[in-house]
Amino acid sequence: MRLKKFSTPKQPLLPWNTVGLMAGVDEAGRGPLAGPVVAAAVMLDELHPIKGLADSKILTAPRRERLFDEIRAKALCFSIAEASVEEIDTLNILQATLLAMRRAVQGLRLKPQLVLVDGNRIPVMDIRAEAIVRGDALVPAISAASILAKVYRDRGCLELDQKYPKYGFARHKGYGTAEHLAALNEHGPCDQHRRSFAPVRAALARHAL
């Protein structure tokens, strides 16, 4: 089987030679103590390249915002989906993440022949899929998906901050920072906190007493 290279100079040789459309998939929000986990799927258009795609975590917030709009304008198609806090607590965070990824792929206007997923796990789908560790730094379509998922989730945290201003969601985006843990211990969990996560369970137990 012939090996296919991606255009990024330092990418490894990958044993794929799939004819047809390819989608990149990534998620945002596995680690936070609150809010949904978000996944995005993106099919890029080779005729409309996007400069500066990279792992969303290394980009500044303004740069992510600009790329978010450019990806939506230039991609062949894209889809953003989520798994709720209730689904995270019922299924566990890994299974909820895979569910959000599957929903993102199913939401694409065009059906891909190959799905490339960041990480080492892939959701169950009726489409050929491959997992790529550090794929958000290696595969442009996965980079684009990571940017869409990150910006979409960050915007959701701004909305949470308006609804629950005591917790500081606009600043920490739900992650377990010292500020967030202090607010959680003082006020107890809100309905967007993941009760299956240990710090939230502990705060809930303290307030129950």
Contacts in CASP RR format, 6 or more apart in sequence:
PFRMAT RR
TARGET T0000
AUTHOR 0000-0000-0000
METHOD contacts of the structure
MODEL  1
MRLKKFSTPKQPLLPWNTVGLMAGVDEAGRGPLAGPVVAAAVMLDELHPI
KGLADSKILTAPRRERLFDEIRAKALCFSIAEASVEEIDTLNILQATLLA
MRRAVQGLRLKPQLVLVDGNRIPVMDIRAEAIVRGDALVPAISAASILAK
VYRDRGCLELDQKYPKYGFARHKGYGTAEHLAALNEHGPCDQHRRSFAPV
RAALARHAL
1 15 0 8 1.000
1 17 0 8 1.000
2 17 0 8 1.000
3 13 0 8 1.000
3 14 0 8 1.000
3 15 0 8 1.000
3 17 0 8 1.000
4 13 0 8 1.000
4 14 0 8 1.000
4 15 0 8 1.000
4 16 0 8 1.000
4 17 0 8 1.000
5 11 0 8 1.000
5 13 0 8 1.000
5 14 0 8 1.000
6 14 0 8 1.000
6 138 0 8 1.000
6 139 0 8 1.000
6 140 0 8 1.000
7 140 0 8 1.000
8 138 0 8 1.000
8 139 0 8 1.000
8 140 0 8 1.000
10 138 0 8 1.000
11 138 0 8 1.000
11 139 0 8 1.000
12 138 0 8 1.000
14 130 0 8 1.000
14 132 0 8 1.000
16 114 0 8 1.000
16 130 0 8 1.000
18 113 0 8 1.000
18 114 0 8 1.000
18 128 0 8 1.000
19 113 0 8 1.000
20 112 0 8 1.000
20 113 0 8 1.000
20 114 0 8 1.000
21 43 0 8 1.000
21 76 0 8 1.000
21 110 0 8 1.000
21 111 0 8 1.000
21 112 0 8 1.000
21 113 0 8 1.000
21 114 0 8 1.000
22 43 0 8 1.000
22 112 0 8 1.000
22 113 0 8 1.000
22 114 0 8 1.000
22 115 0 8 1.000
22 116 0 8 1.000
22 141 0 8 1.000
23 41 0 8 1.000
23 42 0 8 1.000
23 43 0 8 1.000
23 105 0 8 1.000
23 108 0 8 1.000
23 112 0 8 1.000
23 114 0 8 1.000
23 115 0 8 1.000
23 116 0 8 1.000
23 141 0 8 1.000
23 145 0 8 1.000
24 41 0 8 1.000
24 42 0 8 1.000
24 43 0 8 1.000
24 115 0 8 1.000
24 116 0 8 1.000
24 117 0 8 1.000
24 118 0 8 1.000
24 139 0 8 1.000
24 141 0 8 1.000
24 142 0 8 1.000
24 144 0 8 1.000
24 145 0 8 1.000
25 39 0 8 1.000
25 40 0 8 1.000
25 41 0 8 1.000
25 42 0 8 1.000
25 101 0 8 1.000
25 104 0 8 1.000
25 105 0 8 1.000
25 115 0 8 1.000
25 116 0 8 1.000
25 117 0 8 1.000
25 118 0 8 1.000
25 142 0 8 1.000
25 145 0 8 1.000
26 39 0 8 1.000
26 40 0 8 1.000
26 56 0 8 1.000
26 117 0 8 1.000
26 118 0 8 1.000
26 135 0 8 1.000
26 136 0 8 1.000
26 142 0 8 1.000
26 143 0 8 1.000
26 145 0 8 1.000
26 146 0 8 1.000
26 149 0 8 1.000
27 37 0 8 1.000
27 38 0 8 1.000
27 39 0 8 1.000
27 40 0 8 1.000
27 97 0 8 1.000
27 100 0 8 1.000
27 101 0 8 1.000
27 118 0 8 1.000
27 149 0 8 1.000
28 37 0 8 1.000
28 38 0 8 1.000
28 39 0 8 1.000
28 40 0 8 1.000
28 56 0 8 1.000
28 146 0 8 1.000
28 149 0 8 1.000
28 150 0 8 1.000
28 152 0 8 1.000
28 153 0 8 1.000
28 154 0 8 1.000
29 35 0 8 1.000
29 36 0 8 1.000
29 37 0 8 1.000
29 38 0 8 1.000
29 149 0 8 1.000
29 153 0 8 1.000
30 37 0 8 1.000
30 93 0 8 1.000
30 97 0 8 1.000
31 93 0 8 1.000
31 175 0 8 1.000
32 173 0 8 1.000
32 174 0 8 1.000
32 175 0 8 1.000
32 176 0 8 1.000
32 194 0 8 1.000
33 174 0 8 1.000
33 175 0 8 1.000
33 176 0 8 1.000
33 180 0 8 1.000
33 184 0 8 1.000
33 193 0 8 1.000
33 194 0 8 1.000
33 197 0 8 1.000
33 199 0 8 1.000
33 200 0 8 1.000
34 85 0 8 1.000
34 160 0 8 1.000
34 167 0 8 1.000
34 169 0 8 1.000
34 174 0 8 1.000
34 189 0 8 1.000
34 190 0 8 1.000
34 192 0 8 1.000
34 193 0 8 1.000
34 194 0 8 1.000
34 200 0 8 1.000
35 85 0 8 1.000
35 157 0 8 1.000
35 160 0 8 1.000
35 174 0 8 1.000
35 192 0 8 1.000
35 193 0 8 1.000
35 194 0 8 1.000
36 82 0 8 1.000
36 83 0 8 1.000
36 84 0 8 1.000
36 85 0 8 1.000
36 88 0 8 1.000
36 100 0 8 1.000
36 153 0 8 1.000
37 82 0 8 1.000
37 83 0 8 1.000
37 88 0 8 1.000
37 93 0 8 1.000
37 96 0 8 1.000
37 97 0 8 1.000
37 100 0 8 1.000
38 80 0 8 1.000
38 81 0 8 1.000
38 82 0 8 1.000
38 100 0 8 1.000
38 149 0 8 1.000
38 152 0 8 1.000
38 153 0 8 1.000
39 80 0 8 1.000
39 81 0 8 1.000
39 82 0 8 1.000
39 83 0 8 1.000
39 97 0 8 1.000
39 100 0 8 1.000
39 101 0 8 1.000
39 103 0 8 1.000
39 104 0 8 1.000
39 145 0 8 1.000
39 149 0 8 1.000
40 78 0 8 1.000
40 79 0 8 1.000
40 80 0 8 1.000
40 81 0 8 1.000
40 104 0 8 1.000
40 144 0 8 1.000
40 145 0 8 1.000
40 146 0 8 1.000
40 148 0 8 1.000
40 149 0 8 1.000
40 152 0 8 1.000
41 78 0 8 1.000
41 79 0 8 1.000
41 101 0 8 1.000
41 104 0 8 1.000
41 105 0 8 1.000
41 107 0 8 1.000
41 108 0 8 1.000
41 115 0 8 1.000
41 145 0 8 1.000
42 71 0 8 1.000
42 75 0 8 1.000
42 77 0 8 1.000
42 78 0 8 1.000
42 141 0 8 1.000
42 144 0 8 1.000
42 145 0 8 1.000
42 148 0 8 1.000
43 75 0 8 1.000
43 76 0 8 1.000
43 77 0 8 1.000
43 78 0 8 1.000
43 108 0 8 1.000
43 110 0 8 1.000
43 112 0 8 1.000
43 141 0 8 1.000
44 50 0 8 1.000
44 74 0 8 1.000
44 75 0 8 1.000
44 76 0 8 1.000
44 140 0 8 1.000
44 141 0 8 1.000
44 144 0 8 1.000
45 74 0 8 1.000
45 75 0 8 1.000
45 76 0 8 1.000
48 74 0 8 1.000
49 74 0 8 1.000
50 67 0 8 1.000
50 70 0 8 1.000
50 71 0 8 1.000
50 74 0 8 1.000
50 140 0 8 1.000
50 144 0 8 1.000
52 67 0 8 1.000
53 67 0 8 1.000
53 140 0 8 1.000
53 143 0 8 1.000
53 144 0 8 1.000
53 147 0 8 1.000
54 136 0 8 1.000
54 137 0 8 1.000
54 143 0 8 1.000
55 134 0 8 1.000
55 136 0 8 1.000
55 137 0 8 1.000
55 143 0 8 1.000
55 146 0 8 1.000
56 64 0 8 1.000
56 136 0 8 1.000
56 143 0 8 1.000
56 146 0 8 1.000
56 147 0 8 1.000
56 149 0 8 1.000
56 150 0 8 1.000
56 151 0 8 1.000
57 136 0 8 1.000
57 146 0 8 1.000
57 150 0 8 1.000
59 67 0 8 1.000
59 147 0 8 1.000
61 154 0 8 1.000
64 147 0 8 1.000
64 150 0 8 1.000
64 151 0 8 1.000
65 151 0 8 1.000
67 144 0 8 1.000
67 147 0 8 1.000
68 147 0 8 1.000
68 148 0 8 1.000
68 151 0 8 1.000
68 152 0 8 1.000
71 78 0 8 1.000
71 144 0 8 1.000
71 147 0 8 1.000
71 148 0 8 1.000
72 78 0 8 1.000
72 148 0 8 1.000
75 144 0 8 1.000
76 110 0 8 1.000
77 108 0 8 1.000
77 109 0 8 1.000
77 110 0 8 1.000
78 108 0 8 1.000
78 144 0 8 1.000
78 145 0 8 1.000
78 148 0 8 1.000
79 103 0 8 1.000
79 104 0 8 1.000
79 105 0 8 1.000
79 106 0 8 1.000
79 107 0 8 1.000
79 108 0 8 1.000
79 109 0 8 1.000
80 104 0 8 1.000
80 148 0 8 1.000
80 149 0 8 1.000
80 152 0 8 1.000
81 100 0 8 1.000
81 101 0 8 1.000
81 103 0 8 1.000
81 104 0 8 1.000
81 106 0 8 1.000
81 107 0 8 1.000
82 100 0 8 1.000
82 103 0 8 1.000
82 153 0 8 1.000
83 91 0 8 1.000
83 96 0 8 1.000
83 97 0 8 1.000
83 99 0 8 1.000
83 100 0 8 1.000
83 103 0 8 1.000
85 191 0 8 1.000
85 192 0 8 1.000
85 193 0 8 1.000
85 194 0 8 1.000
87 96 0 8 1.000
87 99 0 8 1.000
88 96 0 8 1.000
88 194 0 8 1.000
88 196 0 8 1.000
89 194 0 8 1.000
89 195 0 8 1.000
89 196 0 8 1.000
91 99 0 8 1.000
92 196 0 8 1.000
93 194 0 8 1.000
93 196 0 8 1.000
93 197 0 8 1.000
94 121 0 8 1.000
98 121 0 8 1.000
98 122 0 8 1.000
98 123 0 8 1.000
98 124 0 8 1.000
99 123 0 8 1.000
101 117 0 8 1.000
101 122 0 8 1.000
101 123 0 8 1.000
102 123 0 8 1.000
102 124 0 8 1.000
102 125 0 8 1.000
104 145 0 8 1.000
105 112 0 8 1.000
105 115 0 8 1.000
105 123 0 8 1.000
105 125 0 8 1.000
105 127 0 8 1.000
111 127 0 8 1.000
112 127 0 8 1.000
113 127 0 8 1.000
113 128 0 8 1.000
114 127 0 8 1.000
114 128 0 8 1.000
114 129 0 8 1.000
114 130 0 8 1.000
115 122 0 8 1.000
115 125 0 8 1.000
115 127 0 8 1.000
115 128 0 8 1.000
115 129 0 8 1.000
115 130 0 8 1.000
116 129 0 8 1.000
116 130 0 8 1.000
116 132 0 8 1.000
116 135 0 8 1.000
116 139 0 8 1.000
116 141 0 8 1.000
116 142 0 8 1.000
117 123 0 8 1.000
117 129 0 8 1.000
117 130 0 8 1.000
117 131 0 8 1.000
117 132 0 8 1.000
117 142 0 8 1.000
118 131 0 8 1.000
118 132 0 8 1.000
118 134 0 8 1.000
118 135 0 8 1.000
118 136 0 8 1.000
118 142 0 8 1.000
118 145 0 8 1.000
118 146 0 8 1.000
119 131 0 8 1.000
119 132 0 8 1.000
119 133 0 8 1.000
119 134 0 8 1.000
119 135 0 8 1.000
120 131 0 8 1.000
120 133 0 8 1.000
121 131 0 8 1.000
122 129 0 8 1.000
122 130 0 8 1.000
122 131 0 8 1.000
123 129 0 8 1.000
132 138 0 8 1.000
132 139 0 8 1.000
132 142 0 8 1.000
135 142 0 8 1.000
135 143 0 8 1.000
136 142 0 8 1.000
136 143 0 8 1.000
136 145 0 8 1.000
136 146 0 8 1.000
137 143 0 8 1.000
153 173 0 8 1.000
154 173 0 8 1.000
157 169 0 8 1.000
157 170 0 8 1.000
157 173 0 8 1.000
157 174 0 8 1.000
158 169 0 8 1.000
158 170 0 8 1.000
160 167 0 8 1.000
160 169 0 8 1.000
160 174 0 8 1.000
160 192 0 8 1.000
161 167 0 8 1.000
161 168 0 8 1.000
161 169 0 8 1.000
161 170 0 8 1.000
164 190 0 8 1.000
164 192 0 8 1.000
166 183 0 8 1.000
166 186 0 8 1.000
166 187 0 8 1.000
167 174 0 8 1.000
167 180 0 8 1.000
167 183 0 8 1.000
167 184 0 8 1.000
167 187 0 8 1.000
167 190 0 8 1.000
168 179 0 8 1.000
168 180 0 8 1.000
168 183 0 8 1.000
171 177 0 8 1.000
171 179 0 8 1.000
172 179 0 8 1.000
172 180 0 8 1.000
174 180 0 8 1.000
176 199 0 8 1.000
181 199 0 8 1.000
184 193 0 8 1.000
184 199 0 8 1.000
184 200 0 8 1.000
184 203 0 8 1.000
185 203 0 8 1.000
185 206 0 8 1.000
188 203 0 8 1.000
188 204 0 8 1.000
188 206 0 8 1.000
188 207 0 8 1.000
189 195 0 8 1.000
189 200 0 8 1.000
189 203 0 8 1.000
189 204 0 8 1.000
189 207 0 8 1.000
193 200 0 8 1.000
193 203 0 8 1.000
194 200 0 8 1.000
195 201 0 8 1.000
195 204 0 8 1.000
END
